[in-house]
């Protein structure tokens, strides 16, 4: 009996040994210089950052992590009782290990079928070491308490000297039910445990986070319990992959769970608890015995290859039972009666849902709406929608994103006007048809008019305008998601990436600067800072003198530049205060500190001397303010306005032409790509490259590393050819 898809949150097809090893090999996370402790250390730091806690500690199992947390709180308070929901995982699923191993006592609080309340806690008469909250409460359908209630309850515990502990085995999923970040949720608790295999689809493992003293105490108990595993790196690697690949999709899983629950409840035969899931989890209650339910589920597996659940839960009524379900991560949809969006078709080489194919043949207008029609739509948009969209996006998105979304929405609305469709609120099928039509559109040379990433951005723009107007997003429906997936699968060509500027290319570009004039000094700084700082073109353009500090390396006492970045692509609000450091170059022509000093002299009216000798020793910086890279006109006049990101890209292309290179192969990103590639050629680890370049996804760095030396760790070198 082959199981091709599972709706169980513990689906075995996703965790088969073969599948896990395949994922590990494809991840590119393990390199020859990776030490066994590196992935674990990275994971602990990553989870601590996500939860906003000073320290985090890896455990081989959640059972050990939870019992350790309770033991530490008991020793700190001198109390041996802790309280929690009657269906707490600690009580129901862990064989009362807290008592057998640690001599602790569990005090059940509240109704077993309802969420814990502040009134329930008030009825506790004995002093407690800790109170445990399970988020979400798995055994009553994955329900979540109201955030304000949760705040009041944790404050009650702390006010009575008890620690607040979060059983966050599914905290990754629970966050989707709150208008709060993971760190804001975790801030309510003294200690937080998170699982590495449930929601993140890893193998096994857990992390306990809290203050440094508590985590240090927990480390002692971890060793006593045999949990200080030396070779835990495979568990950590799978967890890191889950944080990168699965965690960003939790809201998608929640939405799919809601769609499933709505379909189940609409049928009238069964019902879900909760009726509208807050997380990617719910329970399905059936008017049949567990044996009959299992028999029916076995038939479904035989006929469709879909496994509905691992087991059923009994009910006081022998004629009823329930099972645990959630958002399907296999990409399918559970639809009453079959058919619907699960039926696929192909048009113009693109795999599309059947309703989209049927509607696509009736489209009569191109997505490339004429300029006159777009002008009318643009004027209406600026009058009616621009303010709400800008307000919605202002705190979270860059100016470039807002500009792109505006353009994308106007294109969508213009097509709707031509087709006689409604742009706001939009029908999901119309959105899917629009994206499919856009995917089918070609340029005069026969190439695709829009790349897959551009189409995804168009979808995001439509979603953003709906959200700005308080409307549900049509792009979260299965028909739109499956359409985009089909488009991505059809686009086999690799994305066109700009060629990296390596060190010898950088020197060739520097040699093509004007022999005199302010552009010579400005462009030297721009090229060297962009290369050594691994900066995006927009980040380069935004640097001001106030952002640059001249300092010294405490190890060598050599001068260096510290550049504080404001908002960046990976830090849209500037909250993380990202900084890049630029050390003194080994040679004067490629020294960023010397180049910066030369440019400051030019702006102050002094002529720099290019003698070949370093001038950065003893350089104290400048008191100037304003843009570091202002525009310079063709007569050498220096303006007050900063260069744009596009101007940075054009500058790189211009020098590429002068150096005899193809300008189409280079751009603003070539400097950032050049840093990663040159660093990899120099033997830098991916961790070192990620730190300077502020990459958060190792996969992106590995692309540059493979570009730098495709024969490294490659078996082809051992063939003896």
C-alpha positions as CSV (number, residue, x, y, z in Angstrom):
1,X,0.0,0.0,0.0
2,X,1.8,3.1,-1.2
3,X,1.2,6.4,0.7
4,X,1.8,9.2,-1.8
5,X,0.4,12.0,0.4
6,X,-0.5,12.4,4.0
7,X,-2.6,14.9,5.9
8,X,-1.1,13.8,9.2
9,X,1.2,16.4,10.8
10,X,3.6,13.5,11.5
11,X,3.7,12.2,8.0
12,X,6.2,9.4,7.5
13,X,6.7,10.0,3.7
14,X,8.4,13.3,4.5
15,X,10.7,11.7,7.0
16,X,11.8,8.5,5.4
17,X,15.5,7.8,5.7
18,X,16.0,8.0,1.9
19,X,14.1,11.3,1.7
20,X,16.0,12.9,4.6
21,X,19.4,11.8,3.2
22,X,18.5,13.2,-0.2
23,X,17.5,16.5,1.4
24,X,20.8,16.6,3.3
25,X,22.9,16.0,0.2
26,X,21.0,18.7,-1.8
27,X,21.2,21.3,1.0
28,X,24.9,22.0,0.5
29,X,25.2,22.8,4.2
30,X,27.9,20.4,5.0
31,X,31.3,21.3,3.7
32,X,34.8,19.9,4.3
33,X,35.6,22.6,6.9
34,X,32.3,22.1,8.9
35,X,33.1,21.0,12.5
36,X,30.6,18.8,14.3
37,X,29.7,21.5,16.7
38,X,29.1,24.2,14.1
39,X,25.6,23.4,13.0
40,X,24.5,23.0,16.7
41,X,26.0,26.3,17.6
42,X,24.4,28.0,14.6
43,X,21.0,26.5,15.5
44,X,21.2,27.6,19.1
45,X,22.1,31.2,18.1
46,X,19.4,31.2,15.4
47,X,16.6,30.0,17.7
48,X,17.7,32.4,20.5
49,X,17.5,35.2,18.0
50,X,14.0,34.2,16.7
51,X,12.7,33.9,20.3
52,X,14.4,37.0,21.6
53,X,16.1,35.1,24.4
54,X,19.7,35.6,25.5
55,X,20.6,31.9,25.3
56,X,19.4,28.7,23.8
57,X,20.4,25.1,24.3
58,X,20.0,22.0,22.1
59,X,18.5,18.8,23.4
60,X,18.1,15.5,21.7
61,X,14.4,15.3,22.6
62,X,11.6,17.6,23.7
63,X,10.8,15.3,26.7
64,X,14.3,15.9,28.1
65,X,14.2,19.6,27.4
66,X,10.8,20.1,29.1
67,X,11.7,18.0,32.2
68,X,15.0,19.8,32.5
69,X,13.2,23.2,32.4
70,X,10.8,22.1,35.2
71,X,13.7,20.7,37.3
72,X,15.6,23.9,37.0
73,X,12.6,26.0,38.1
74,X,11.9,23.6,41.0
75,X,15.5,23.9,42.3
76,X,15.4,27.7,41.9
77,X,12.1,28.1,43.9
78,X,12.5,25.1,46.3
79,X,9.0,24.0,45.2
80,X,8.1,20.7,43.6
81,X,4.7,21.2,42.0
82,X,3.9,22.7,38.6
83,X,0.5,23.4,37.0
84,X,-0.9,23.0,33.5
85,X,-3.8,22.0,31.4
86,X,-5.3,18.5,32.2
87,X,-4.4,17.4,28.7
88,X,-0.9,18.8,28.8
89,X,1.6,16.9,26.7
90,X,3.8,16.4,29.8
91,X,0.9,14.6,31.5
92,X,-0.6,12.7,28.6
93,X,2.3,11.6,26.3
94,X,5.4,11.4,28.5
95,X,4.6,8.7,31.0
96,X,4.9,11.2,33.9
97,X,8.6,11.3,33.5
98,X,8.6,14.5,35.6
99,X,7.6,12.4,38.6
100,X,9.6,9.2,38.0
101,X,12.9,11.0,37.2
102,X,12.7,14.3,39.0
103,X,10.2,13.8,41.8
104,X,7.9,16.6,40.7
105,X,4.2,16.8,41.0
106,X,1.7,17.8,38.4
107,X,-1.3,20.0,39.3
108,X,-4.0,19.8,36.6
109,X,-5.9,23.1,36.2
110,X,-9.2,23.8,34.4
111,X,-11.6,21.8,32.2
112,X,-10.0,19.1,30.1
113,X,-11.9,20.1,27.0
114,X,-11.5,23.9,27.3
115,X,-8.6,26.3,27.3
116,X,-7.0,27.3,30.6
117,X,-8.4,30.5,32.1
118,X,-7.2,33.1,34.6
119,X,-10.0,32.0,36.9
120,X,-8.8,28.4,36.7
121,X,-5.4,29.4,37.9
122,X,-6.9,31.5,40.7
123,X,-8.3,28.3,42.2
124,X,-4.8,26.8,42.7
125,X,-4.0,26.8,46.4
126,X,-0.5,25.5,46.6
127,X,2.8,27.3,45.8
128,X,4.1,26.4,42.3
129,X,7.5,26.1,40.8
130,X,6.1,26.8,37.3
131,X,3.0,27.0,35.2
132,X,3.1,25.3,31.8
133,X,1.2,26.6,28.7
134,X,1.1,24.4,25.6
135,X,0.8,26.6,22.5
136,X,-1.3,25.5,20.7
137,X,-3.2,23.0,23.0
138,X,-2.8,20.0,20.8
139,X,-5.2,17.6,22.5
140,X,-8.2,19.9,22.2
141,X,-7.8,20.6,18.5
142,X,-4.8,23.0,18.5
143,X,-6.7,25.8,20.2
144,X,-5.0,29.0,21.2
145,X,-5.8,31.3,24.1
146,X,-6.3,35.0,23.4
147,X,-3.0,36.9,23.6
148,X,-4.3,39.3,26.2
149,X,-5.5,36.4,28.3
150,X,-2.1,34.7,27.9
151,X,-0.4,37.9,29.1
152,X,-2.6,38.0,32.2
153,X,-2.1,34.4,33.0
154,X,1.7,34.6,32.8
155,X,1.7,37.7,34.9
156,X,-0.4,35.8,37.5
157,X,2.2,33.1,37.7
158,X,5.2,35.4,38.0
159,X,3.4,37.4,40.6
160,X,3.3,34.3,42.8
161,X,6.9,33.4,42.3
162,X,6.3,30.7,39.7
163,X,8.1,30.5,36.4
164,X,6.1,30.8,33.2
165,X,7.2,28.0,30.8
166,X,6.0,27.6,27.2
167,X,5.6,24.1,25.8
168,X,6.2,25.4,22.3
169,X,6.5,22.1,20.5
170,X,4.3,23.7,17.9
171,X,5.1,27.3,18.6
172,X,6.2,27.8,15.0
173,X,2.6,27.0,14.0
174,X,1.1,28.9,16.9
175,X,2.7,32.2,15.8
176,X,0.3,32.3,12.8
177,X,-2.6,32.6,15.2
178,X,-1.3,35.8,16.8
179,X,-0.7,39.3,15.6
180,X,2.7,39.0,17.3
181,X,6.2,37.8,16.4
182,X,7.8,34.7,17.8
183,X,9.9,37.0,20.1
184,X,6.9,38.9,21.3
185,X,5.2,35.6,22.2
186,X,8.3,34.2,23.9
187,X,8.7,37.4,25.9
188,X,5.7,36.3,28.0
189,X,7.7,33.3,29.3
190,X,10.8,32.7,31.4
191,X,11.6,29.5,29.4
192,X,10.5,28.3,26.0
193,X,10.9,24.9,24.5
194,X,10.5,24.4,20.7
195,X,10.5,21.2,18.7
196,X,12.8,20.7,15.7
197,X,10.9,18.0,14.0
198,X,7.2,18.5,14.3
199,X,6.4,21.7,12.4
200,X,9.9,22.0,10.9
201,X,9.9,18.5,9.4
202,X,13.3,17.7,10.8
203,X,14.3,14.3,12.3
204,X,14.4,14.8,16.1
205,X,15.6,17.3,18.6
206,X,14.6,20.4,20.6
207,X,15.8,23.7,21.9
208,X,15.3,25.3,25.3
209,X,15.6,29.1,25.4
210,X,15.8,31.5,28.4
211,X,18.1,33.7,30.3
212,X,21.8,32.8,30.5
213,X,21.6,31.6,34.2
214,X,18.7,29.3,33.6
215,X,20.1,27.9,30.4
216,X,23.5,27.4,32.1
217,X,21.7,25.4,34.8
218,X,19.9,23.4,32.2
219,X,23.2,22.5,30.5
220,X,24.3,20.8,33.7
221,X,21.1,18.7,33.8
222,X,21.4,17.9,30.1
223,X,24.8,16.3,30.8
224,X,23.4,14.4,33.8
225,X,20.6,13.0,31.7
226,X,22.9,12.0,28.8
227,X,21.8,14.6,26.4
228,X,25.1,16.4,25.7
229,X,25.4,14.5,22.4
230,X,28.6,15.2,20.6
231,X,27.5,14.3,17.1
232,X,24.1,16.0,17.0
233,X,25.0,18.0,13.9
234,X,22.6,16.0,11.6
235,X,19.6,16.9,13.7
236,X,20.7,20.6,13.8
237,X,21.2,20.7,10.0
238,X,17.7,19.4,9.3
239,X,16.4,21.9,11.8
240,X,18.2,24.8,10.1
241,X,16.8,23.6,6.8
242,X,13.3,23.7,8.3
243,X,13.8,27.2,9.6
244,X,14.8,28.3,6.1
245,X,12.3,26.3,4.0
246,X,9.3,25.4,6.2
247,X,9.0,28.2,8.8
248,X,8.2,30.9,6.2
249,X,5.3,28.8,4.9
250,X,3.4,28.4,8.2
251,X,0.8,31.0,7.4
252,X,0.2,29.2,4.1
253,X,-0.3,25.9,6.0
254,X,-2.7,27.7,8.4
255,X,-4.7,29.0,5.4
256,X,-4.9,25.6,3.9
257,X,-6.1,24.1,7.2
258,X,-8.8,26.7,7.3
259,X,-9.8,25.8,3.7
260,X,-9.9,22.1,4.7
261,X,-11.9,22.8,7.8
262,X,-14.4,24.9,5.9
263,X,-14.9,22.1,3.3
264,X,-15.4,19.5,6.1
265,X,-17.9,21.7,8.0
266,X,-19.8,22.6,4.9
267,X,-20.5,18.9,4.2
268,X,-22.5,18.5,7.4
269,X,-21.4,15.0,8.1
270,X,-18.3,15.8,10.2
271,X,-17.2,18.9,12.0
272,X,-13.9,20.4,13.1
273,X,-12.6,21.7,16.5
274,X,-12.0,24.6,16.3
275,X,-14.5,25.4,13.6
276,X,-12.0,28.0,12.1
277,X,-8.4,26.9,12.9
278,X,-6.0,29.4,14.4
279,X,-3.0,27.3,13.4
280,X,-2.3,24.6,10.8
281,X,-4.0,22.1,13.2
282,X,-7.5,21.0,14.0
283,X,-9.5,17.9,15.1
284,X,-12.1,16.2,12.9
285,X,-15.0,14.8,14.8
286,X,-16.9,12.0,13.1
287,X,-20.3,10.4,13.8
288,X,-18.8,6.9,13.6
289,X,-16.9,4.5,15.8
290,X,-13.1,4.4,15.7
291,X,-13.1,1.0,14.0
292,X,-15.4,2.2,11.2
293,X,-13.3,5.4,10.7
294,X,-10.2,3.4,10.4
295,X,-11.8,1.0,7.9
296,X,-12.9,4.0,5.8
297,X,-9.5,5.6,6.0
298,X,-7.8,2.4,4.8
299,X,-10.1,2.4,1.8
300,X,-9.1,6.0,1.0
301,X,-5.4,5.0,1.1
302,X,-6.0,2.1,-1.2
303,X,-7.9,4.2,-3.7
304,X,-6.0,7.5,-3.7
305,X,-2.7,7.0,-1.8
306,X,-3.7,9.7,0.7
307,X,-3.4,8.9,4.4
308,X,-5.9,10.9,6.5
309,X,-4.6,10.3,10.0
310,X,-2.2,8.2,12.1
311,X,-4.9,7.1,14.6
312,X,-8.4,8.0,15.8
313,X,-9.2,9.3,19.3
314,X,-12.0,7.7,21.2
315,X,-15.1,9.5,22.5
316,X,-17.3,8.9,25.6
317,X,-19.9,8.1,22.9
318,X,-18.8,4.8,21.4
319,X,-20.5,5.8,18.1
320,X,-18.2,8.9,17.7
321,X,-14.5,9.5,17.3
322,X,-12.0,12.2,16.2
323,X,-8.7,12.5,14.5
324,X,-6.0,15.2,14.2
325,X,-5.6,17.0,10.9
326,X,-4.0,20.0,9.4
327,X,-2.8,22.0,6.4
328,X,-1.5,19.5,3.8
329,X,2.2,20.1,3.1
330,X,2.3,17.9,0.1
331,X,0.7,20.7,-2.0
332,X,-2.6,19.0,-2.6
333,X,-6.1,20.0,-1.6
334,X,-8.8,18.0,0.1
335,X,-12.0,18.7,-1.8
336,X,-15.4,17.1,-1.4
337,X,-16.3,15.0,-4.4
338,X,-12.8,15.2,-5.9
339,X,-12.1,17.2,-9.1
340,X,-11.7,20.9,-8.6
341,X,-8.2,22.3,-8.5
342,X,-6.5,18.9,-8.1
343,X,-7.2,18.2,-11.8
344,X,-4.2,19.4,-13.9
345,X,-4.0,20.4,-17.5
346,X,-1.2,21.9,-19.7
347,X,-1.4,24.9,-22.0
348,X,1.6,26.4,-23.8
349,X,3.9,24.1,-21.8
350,X,2.6,25.3,-18.4
351,X,1.0,23.0,-15.9
352,X,-2.2,24.6,-14.8
353,X,-5.3,23.8,-12.8
354,X,-8.2,22.8,-15.1
355,X,-10.4,25.8,-14.3
356,X,-7.6,28.1,-15.3
357,X,-7.1,26.4,-18.6
358,X,-10.8,26.6,-19.4
359,X,-11.0,30.3,-18.6
360,X,-7.7,31.1,-20.3
361,X,-9.0,30.2,-23.7
362,X,-11.7,32.9,-23.3
363,X,-9.2,35.7,-22.6
364,X,-9.4,38.3,-25.4
365,X,-6.9,41.0,-24.3
366,X,-3.1,40.9,-23.7
367,X,-1.7,41.6,-20.2
368,X,0.4,44.3,-22.0
369,X,-2.4,46.9,-21.9
370,X,-1.9,49.9,-24.1
371,X,-0.5,53.1,-22.6
372,X,-3.6,55.2,-22.9
373,X,-5.7,52.7,-21.0
374,X,-3.0,52.4,-18.3
375,X,-2.9,56.1,-17.9
376,X,-6.6,56.2,-16.9
377,X,-6.1,53.3,-14.5
378,X,-3.0,54.9,-13.0
379,X,-4.8,58.2,-12.3
380,X,-7.7,56.3,-10.6
381,X,-5.2,54.3,-8.6
382,X,-3.4,57.4,-7.4
383,X,-6.7,58.9,-6.4
384,X,-8.2,55.9,-4.7
385,X,-5.6,53.3,-3.7
386,X,-2.1,54.7,-3.5
387,X,-2.5,56.2,0.0
388,X,-3.8,53.0,1.6
389,X,-1.2,50.9,-0.1
390,X,1.6,53.2,1.0
391,X,0.4,53.3,4.6
392,X,0.1,49.5,4.6
393,X,3.6,48.9,3.2
394,X,5.5,51.8,4.6
395,X,6.8,50.2,7.8
396,X,7.6,46.9,6.2
397,X,8.7,47.4,2.6
398,X,11.3,49.4,0.8
399,X,10.5,52.3,-1.5
400,X,11.5,50.1,-4.5
401,X,9.0,47.5,-3.4
402,X,6.2,50.0,-3.0
403,X,7.0,51.4,-6.5
404,X,7.0,47.9,-8.0
405,X,3.7,47.0,-6.4
406,X,2.1,50.2,-7.7
407,X,3.2,49.3,-11.2
408,X,2.0,45.7,-10.9
409,X,-1.4,46.7,-9.5
410,X,-1.9,49.2,-12.3
411,X,-1.1,46.5,-14.8
412,X,-3.6,44.1,-13.2
413,X,-6.3,46.6,-12.9
414,X,-5.8,47.7,-16.5
415,X,-6.2,44.1,-17.7
416,X,-9.3,43.7,-15.6
417,X,-10.8,46.8,-17.1
418,X,-10.1,45.6,-20.6
419,X,-11.5,42.1,-19.8
420,X,-14.6,43.3,-17.9
421,X,-13.4,41.7,-14.6
422,X,-13.3,43.1,-11.1
423,X,-9.9,44.0,-9.8
424,X,-10.9,44.7,-6.2
425,X,-12.0,42.5,-4.5
426,X,-10.7,40.0,-7.0
427,X,-12.0,36.5,-7.9
428,X,-9.1,34.1,-7.3
429,X,-9.8,32.4,-10.7
430,X,-9.4,35.8,-12.4
431,X,-6.0,36.3,-10.7
432,X,-4.9,32.8,-11.8
433,X,-6.0,33.4,-15.3
434,X,-4.2,36.7,-15.4
435,X,-1.0,35.1,-14.2
436,X,-1.3,32.3,-16.7
437,X,-1.9,34.8,-19.5
438,X,1.1,36.8,-18.4
439,X,3.2,33.6,-18.4
440,X,2.1,33.0,-22.0
441,X,3.0,36.5,-23.1
442,X,6.2,36.7,-25.2
443,X,8.5,39.5,-26.4
444,X,9.1,40.2,-30.2
445,X,12.2,37.9,-30.0
446,X,10.1,35.0,-28.7
447,X,11.4,35.1,-25.1
448,X,9.1,35.3,-22.1
449,X,7.9,38.8,-21.3
450,X,7.8,38.0,-17.6
451,X,10.0,35.8,-15.4
452,X,8.6,33.5,-12.8
453,X,9.8,35.8,-10.0
454,X,8.1,38.8,-11.7
455,X,4.8,36.9,-11.8
456,X,5.2,36.0,-8.1
457,X,5.8,39.7,-7.4
458,X,2.6,40.6,-9.3
459,X,0.7,38.1,-7.2
460,X,2.2,39.7,-4.0
461,X,1.1,43.1,-5.2
462,X,-2.5,42.0,-5.7
463,X,-2.4,40.5,-2.2
464,X,-0.9,43.7,-0.7
465,X,-3.6,46.0,-2.1
466,X,-6.3,43.6,-0.9
467,X,-4.8,43.6,2.6
468,X,-4.4,47.4,2.6
469,X,-8.2,47.6,2.0
470,X,-9.0,45.1,4.7
471,X,-9.9,42.3,2.2
472,X,-8.9,38.7,2.2
473,X,-6.1,37.9,-0.3
474,X,-7.3,36.0,-3.4
475,X,-3.7,34.8,-4.0
476,X,-3.8,32.4,-1.1
477,X,-6.4,30.2,-2.8
478,X,-5.3,26.8,-4.2
479,X,-6.1,27.8,-7.8
480,X,-3.6,30.7,-7.7
481,X,-0.9,28.7,-5.8
482,X,-1.1,25.8,-8.2
483,X,-1.0,28.1,-11.2
484,X,2.2,29.8,-9.9
485,X,3.7,26.4,-9.2
486,X,2.9,25.2,-12.7
487,X,4.6,28.3,-14.1
488,X,7.7,27.8,-12.0
489,X,8.0,24.2,-13.2
490,X,7.7,25.2,-16.8
491,X,10.5,27.7,-16.6
492,X,13.5,25.4,-16.7
493,X,16.0,28.1,-17.7
494,X,18.4,29.3,-15.0
495,X,18.0,32.9,-13.9
496,X,20.3,35.3,-15.6
497,X,22.7,36.4,-13.0
498,X,25.3,39.2,-13.4
499,X,28.9,38.1,-13.6
500,X,30.9,38.7,-10.5
501,X,33.6,41.3,-10.4
502,X,36.6,39.4,-9.2
503,X,39.8,41.1,-7.9
504,X,41.5,41.3,-11.3
505,X,38.3,42.6,-12.9
506,X,38.0,45.2,-10.1
507,X,41.5,46.4,-10.8
508,X,40.7,46.6,-14.5
509,X,37.6,48.8,-13.7
510,X,39.7,51.0,-11.4
511,X,42.2,51.6,-14.1
512,X,39.5,53.0,-16.4
513,X,38.6,55.9,-14.1
514,X,39.1,59.4,-15.4
515,X,42.6,60.7,-15.0
516,X,41.4,63.8,-13.3
517,X,38.3,65.3,-11.7
518,X,36.2,64.4,-8.7
519,X,34.7,61.2,-10.3
520,X,38.1,59.6,-10.1
521,X,38.1,59.6,-6.3
522,X,34.4,59.0,-5.8
523,X,34.3,56.0,-8.1
524,X,37.3,54.4,-6.5
525,X,35.5,54.5,-3.1
526,X,32.3,53.2,-4.7
527,X,33.9,50.2,-6.4
528,X,36.1,49.3,-3.4
529,X,33.4,49.7,-0.8
530,X,30.8,47.9,-2.9
531,X,33.2,45.0,-3.4
532,X,34.7,44.7,0.0
533,X,31.4,45.4,1.8
534,X,29.3,43.0,-0.3
535,X,26.8,45.8,-0.7
536,X,23.7,45.9,-2.8
537,X,23.5,48.9,-5.2
538,X,20.7,50.5,-3.2
539,X,22.8,50.1,0.0
540,X,25.8,51.8,-1.6
541,X,23.7,54.7,-2.9
542,X,22.2,55.2,0.6
543,X,25.5,55.6,2.5
544,X,26.0,59.0,4.2
545,X,29.1,60.3,5.9
546,X,27.4,60.1,9.3
547,X,27.1,56.3,8.7
548,X,30.9,55.9,8.4
549,X,33.2,55.5,11.4
550,X,37.0,55.3,11.2
551,X,38.3,52.8,13.7
552,X,41.3,50.5,14.3
553,X,41.5,46.7,14.3
554,X,42.2,45.8,18.0
555,X,44.4,42.9,16.9
556,X,46.7,44.6,14.4
557,X,46.0,48.3,15.1
558,X,45.4,48.7,11.4
559,X,42.8,51.3,10.4
560,X,39.4,50.2,9.2
561,X,36.0,51.6,8.2
562,X,32.7,50.7,9.9
563,X,29.7,51.4,7.8
564,X,26.3,51.4,9.6
565,X,23.5,50.4,7.1
566,X,20.0,51.7,7.5
567,X,17.2,49.8,6.0
568,X,18.3,46.9,3.7
569,X,16.6,44.2,1.7
570,X,16.9,41.7,4.6
571,X,16.2,44.3,7.3
572,X,13.4,46.5,6.0
573,X,13.0,48.5,9.2
574,X,16.6,48.9,10.2
575,X,15.9,47.1,13.4
576,X,19.0,44.9,13.4
577,X,21.4,47.8,12.8
578,X,23.5,45.9,10.3
579,X,27.1,47.0,10.0
580,X,29.9,46.1,7.6
581,X,33.6,46.5,8.3
582,X,36.2,47.4,5.7
583,X,39.8,46.7,6.7
584,X,42.9,48.4,5.3
585,X,43.9,46.9,1.9
586,X,47.2,45.2,1.4
587,X,48.0,47.7,-1.5
588,X,47.3,51.4,-1.8
589,X,45.3,51.2,-5.0
590,X,42.8,48.7,-3.5
591,X,42.7,50.1,0.0
592,X,39.1,51.2,0.9
593,X,40.3,53.3,3.8
594,X,42.8,55.2,1.7
595,X,40.2,55.7,-1.1
596,X,37.7,57.1,1.4
597,X,40.3,59.5,2.8
598,X,41.1,60.7,-0.7
599,X,37.5,61.3,-1.6
600,X,36.9,63.2,1.7
601,X,39.9,65.4,0.7
602,X,38.4,66.1,-2.7
603,X,35.2,67.2,-1.2
604,X,37.1,69.5,1.2
605,X,38.9,71.1,-1.7
606,X,42.2,69.3,-1.3
607,X,44.0,67.4,-4.0
608,X,44.9,63.8,-3.0
609,X,48.3,62.5,-3.7
610,X,48.4,59.0,-5.3
611,X,52.0,58.1,-4.4
612,X,51.5,54.4,-4.1
613,X,52.0,54.6,-0.3
614,X,49.3,54.1,2.2
615,X,47.9,57.3,3.8
616,X,45.3,55.6,6.1
617,X,47.5,55.2,9.2
618,X,46.6,58.0,11.5
619,X,43.5,59.0,9.5
620,X,40.9,60.3,11.9
621,X,37.9,60.6,9.6
622,X,35.9,63.6,8.4
623,X,33.3,65.7,9.9
624,X,31.3,65.9,6.7
625,X,27.7,65.1,6.4
626,X,25.4,64.1,3.6
627,X,25.7,61.5,0.8
628,X,29.0,59.7,0.4
629,X,28.3,59.2,-3.3
630,X,26.7,62.3,-4.7
631,X,25.9,62.8,-8.4
632,X,28.6,64.4,-10.5
633,X,27.7,66.1,-13.7
634,X,29.7,65.9,-16.9
635,X,31.4,69.2,-16.1
636,X,32.7,67.8,-12.8
637,X,30.2,69.6,-10.7
638,X,29.4,67.8,-7.4
639,X,25.7,67.8,-6.5
640,X,24.0,67.5,-3.1
641,X,21.7,64.6,-4.1
642,X,22.9,61.0,-3.8
643,X,23.3,58.7,-6.7
644,X,20.5,56.2,-7.3
645,X,20.9,52.5,-7.2
646,X,20.4,52.4,-11.0
647,X,23.2,55.0,-11.4
648,X,25.5,52.6,-9.5
649,X,24.7,49.8,-11.9
650,X,25.2,52.1,-14.9
651,X,28.6,53.1,-13.5
652,X,29.8,49.5,-13.3
653,X,28.6,48.9,-16.9
654,X,30.3,52.0,-18.1
655,X,33.7,51.0,-16.7
656,X,33.1,47.4,-18.0
657,X,32.8,48.8,-21.5
658,X,36.0,50.9,-21.1
659,X,37.8,47.7,-19.9
660,X,36.7,45.8,-23.0
661,X,34.1,43.7,-21.2
662,X,30.5,43.0,-22.2
663,X,28.3,45.5,-20.2
664,X,25.3,43.2,-20.4
665,X,27.2,40.7,-18.2
666,X,27.8,43.2,-15.4
667,X,25.7,45.4,-13.1
668,X,25.4,46.8,-9.6
669,X,25.1,43.3,-8.2
670,X,28.4,42.2,-9.7
671,X,30.3,43.9,-6.8
672,X,28.4,41.9,-4.2
673,X,28.6,38.7,-6.2
674,X,32.3,39.4,-6.7
675,X,32.9,39.6,-2.9
676,X,31.3,36.2,-2.3
677,X,33.1,34.5,-5.2
678,X,36.5,36.0,-4.5
679,X,36.2,35.2,-0.8
680,X,35.3,31.6,-1.7
681,X,38.4,31.4,-4.0
682,X,40.4,32.7,-1.1
683,X,39.3,29.9,1.2
684,X,36.7,31.7,3.3
685,X,34.0,29.6,4.8
686,X,30.4,30.1,4.0
687,X,29.8,31.3,7.6
688,X,32.4,34.1,7.1
689,X,31.0,35.0,3.7
690,X,27.4,35.2,5.2
691,X,28.6,37.4,8.0
692,X,30.0,40.2,5.9
693,X,27.4,39.9,3.2
694,X,24.5,39.5,5.7
695,X,23.1,36.6,3.8
696,X,20.6,34.6,5.8
697,X,20.2,31.6,3.4
698,X,23.3,29.5,2.9
699,X,21.9,28.3,-0.4
700,X,22.6,31.7,-2.0
701,X,26.2,31.7,-0.8
702,X,26.7,28.2,-2.0
703,X,25.8,29.3,-5.5
704,X,28.8,31.7,-5.5
705,X,31.0,29.1,-3.9
706,X,30.2,26.6,-6.7
707,X,30.8,29.3,-9.3
708,X,34.2,30.1,-7.7
709,X,35.5,26.5,-7.8
710,X,33.1,24.0,-9.4
711,X,35.6,21.2,-9.0
712,X,35.9,21.6,-5.2
713,X,34.6,18.4,-3.5
714,X,33.7,17.1,-7.0
715,X,34.1,13.4,-7.7
716,X,34.8,14.1,-11.4
717,X,38.4,14.9,-10.3
718,X,38.9,11.3,-9.2
719,X,37.9,9.6,-12.5
720,X,41.5,9.4,-13.8
721,X,40.6,10.9,-17.2
